[in-house]
Amino acid sequence: MGVSRRNFLKGLALGGTTGYLAMAGVSSTVMKDVFVPKPLVGDTDIGMCKSIKCTVVSETSWFNNARVVQDMKDAGGLLVNQYIIPWTNTGVKEGYNGNNAGGYSTLIDIEFMDGTKKKMLLDCGWNTDWMDVCFKREGVDKMLDNKEIDLLFVTHEHFDHYWGVESVMKHDPGIRVIVPKGFYKEGFDLLKGANFPVAHVKNDFPHTGKLEVRESGKVHPIYPGVASISFDSAIITRVLGEQALVFNIKDKGSVAVTGCCHMGIISFLQEIKQRVKGGDKIYGVQGGLHISPFEDWDPQYDDLIKAIPKYGIEVMGCNHCTGYLTAEKMVLAGLPVVQGTARFKSKKKLYLGNGDQIKFG
Amino acid sequence: MSEMKAMSQEEEKTEFNWPGFIVGLVVGSGLFYLTIKLISALMFSRTAA
């Protein structure tokens, strides 16, 4: 008695279907871990701190939006190397002594669980004349002289966040500096004392302290309750890589502190939620959120505004490249945007401006 | 005439084929395994995003 081909095929079809469905059932239940990687929820314990206070040293990166955009266009477009763009530094009516360059920098005071404190500087601005004035106003110059500021955390290599490095180095060239992976040679050269005359940027005070380059895709602990996360973000004017800070505040939750957040605020918050222990509760946000930095609007930003409330953020201390337009829409959407005082060349009270402070915890 | 009818009925009789079923079971399970591996490789790849 030979095997009928038709019967064999029928058995094969029935067996195939049964096997496929049975495997689906088994793999989605008892063997699911073999097939689906566990979601990365809170796999990094960064510890806890008591509170942080952020002082906005300067959030005014430039004084005339149209001028900075035109500088990039005149140089050949948004992808041109920032070190060969002749940025306008004279004749700008609303600028600082005619210079359109300002800068972004935030001083962060951290209080640890044992009551001890540390200060760190997030970014160092752009125009050294402007940054010198801002540092003096907030006492940062004296803090640097007295070695009270433990480290300079550079979020990314952009002109408005990094080129004011001379204003820091002239007071404390030995300060510990942390930069994200992606820094170009010019960026390291500037730290070592290079001069880029076309872009009107220089540093006459070479860095002598420890320099750390932070790899992307990892959570890097800095202090108890303080960590940084780096991203491989490709950014305009040929900049690569950005990092931001996350603080785990006791009894409150996580606080995300950014420079520009080119990686996107949602991406950053998701990374905190998935990677940092306790990150499922985002208590606060501070810094630039990079939504409408040039005060233009795209309908896709509306979706972003709709997506943010689901994170349950209780305090939004945004500013800088968030854009006033975005702040207005966030307020309308019911987000807890903290108002500023519009002093020292910050234009509106819509969000935290120069000289304003915010405390978390 | 009646003899031919009897033969034809015997030919059409279907018997469950265990060897076919077993082979199908293995092939079906393998297919699902490959499908899920492909999907998880695409969905959970950190570099793909």
Interface residues (C-beta under 8 A of the other chain):
Chain A: V3 S4 R6 N7 F8 L9 K10 G11 L12 A13 L14 G15 G16 T17 T18 G19 Y20 L21 A22 M23 A24 S27 F35 V36 P37 G217
Chain B: T14 E15 F16 N17 W18 P19 G20 F21 I22 V23 G24 L25 V26 V27 G28 S29 G30 L31 F32 Y33 I36 K37 S40 F44 R46
